[in-house]
């Protein structure tokens, strides 16, 4: 049971990076400028690299003939445990940056705590990834400020994005039975300990960007239990195509 909990816990972490990395990868060649396009693609590659480290460990924990590719590409939609925030589709650049920012704030705080895990592999992965995620956070924060305090149109588009995506932020802190078990074992991260800091950091950047902090207290969740929006199915059809069309391909 412990190994099963550990396996599911790893998936709940890495599915976020895989799905958001795929979303950013969709932007390749479509960024507002060449420099920004390349930056977003590099962040996507960072996240996919992090995902691979986690999936390799998940395959080891599960055992048998399971490979990282099997876990990443051959699961069904309800078997992915990512939060709903990261699977939201690309619309305009303001929406993409708002989604990235709201996840980056969480991701950085999460990795800071995961470094303290009793699981040496998870601690090592987080220690390596945190340098990249620190940059991701600076990048998305800077863009939120530029867009929010930019033109009338960029301000409104970014405000609309924040208003729309805010409803998915509370799920970042929702604890499943697997989360609770891993916390009790000293392996998992008690996200509730930094929930207030998350919103303080996010609110500070939004205020600097002259954006209004959403007042809605209605939040959506379900992704961590495998209940997703219709957007994930479309994303997986692209993500999994090569592996399903040409079985046994390797990363």
PEZI-V435581 format. One record per run of one state. SS is the DSSP state (helix for helix, strand for strand, loop for the rest). FROM is the first residue (numbers start at 0). TO is the last residue. If there is no record, write none. Layout:
SS;FROM;TO + SS;FROM;TO
This chain:
loop;0;0 + helix;1;24 + loop;25;32 + helix;33;61 + loop;62;66 + helix;67;72 + loop;73;75 + helix;76;78 + loop;79;82 + helix;83;86 + loop;87;91 + helix;92;113 + loop;114;118 + helix;119;147 + loop;148;150 + helix;151;167 + loop;168;168 + helix;169;172 + loop;173;175 + helix;176;183 + loop;184;189 + helix;190;207 + loop;208;221 + helix;222;224 + loop;225;228 + helix;229;238 + loop;239;239 + helix;240;244 + loop;245;250
